[in-house]
Amino acid sequence: MQSMTGFGKAEATDNKTGISFSVEIASVNRKQLDIRPNLPREFTGLEPVLRRLVSEKISRGSIMIRVFFELAENAATEAVNINHALLHKLVDQCRALHTEAGGGSWSISELLGLPGVIESVAPDVESEEVMTTFTEAVTKAVDALVEMRAAEGNSMAEDIRERLSGLVKIVDCIEPLTAEIPELMKQKLLDKMRDADLPVDPDDERVIKEVVVYSDRSDVSEEVTRLRSHFKQFDNFLASHGKPIGRSMDFLVQEIFREINTLGNKGGGCEVTPMVVQFKTELEKIREQVQNIE
């Protein structure tokens, strides 16, 4: 089981070319997979590769990625290029201005400092060295993120198991308290009919039918059975490995809430109601955890 929050960082360098990539990747919870890359302008063409590498290992969450690029000092020197066409044009214009103004001075060093005269030669994005180094850095960062998400997921699973065990104990306490409610409600209805001086024939099928229907409204055995079934499903989800289970667990929490709510309405009483409130409180804590599971 994996959490949807985490952080990963990695870098990779090609010693031959001096190309180096550093990748930082962070994730927070989100219902769908939302990848938000931030790449250097010259490497925006690698975004599809980046998205593929992330989506292969992550299925949910908001993923923020920052990619940094560096060149080793010797490689950076070789990547510098002088724009000779621009430089010659500037020299001609300076000479013309010198003649027109009748004086003035300028130097090559000053011209070299003007924007566009010295250019950085961007590496070939499609080259094998760039692609290999980029892929290595991203893959390592994603693996680091997945590892952190898995570690946090394990901690969350332990917390959920403990709280789920508490819910089972609450249901174990509620079940015997509600077992006699249908019979008590049946007797209560018969007593009310007698107190109202209504003729009650215990053998009258119509009376029996109405009494049974009335008492069944307080029977919570079906809710208890479904709750125990949901608990087993929860255990199965917690024991699963490598599969996204967040959405399924979120749906199961909703089903458990619906069952306990019905149980509270049908079997509420002085002893049962506080237990139902405690159950809902713990279930809400589980729901908050589930919201962050991939």
Buried (B, 14 or more C-beta within 10 A) or exposed (E): BBBBBBBBBBBBBBEEBBBBBBBBBBBBBEEEBEBEBEBBEEBEEBBEBBBEBBEEEBBBBBBBBBBBBBBBEEBEEEBEEEBEEBBEEBEEEBEEEEEEEEEEEEEEEEBEEEEEBBEEEEBEBEEEBBBEBBBBBBBBBBEBBBEBBBEBBEEBBEEBBEBBEBBBEBBEBBBEBBBEBBEEBBEBBBEEBEEEEEEBEEEEEEBEEEBEEBBBEBBBEEBBEBBBEBBEBBBEBBEEEEEBBBBBBBEBBEBBBEBBBBBBEBBBBEEBEEBBEBBBEBBEEBBEBBBBBB
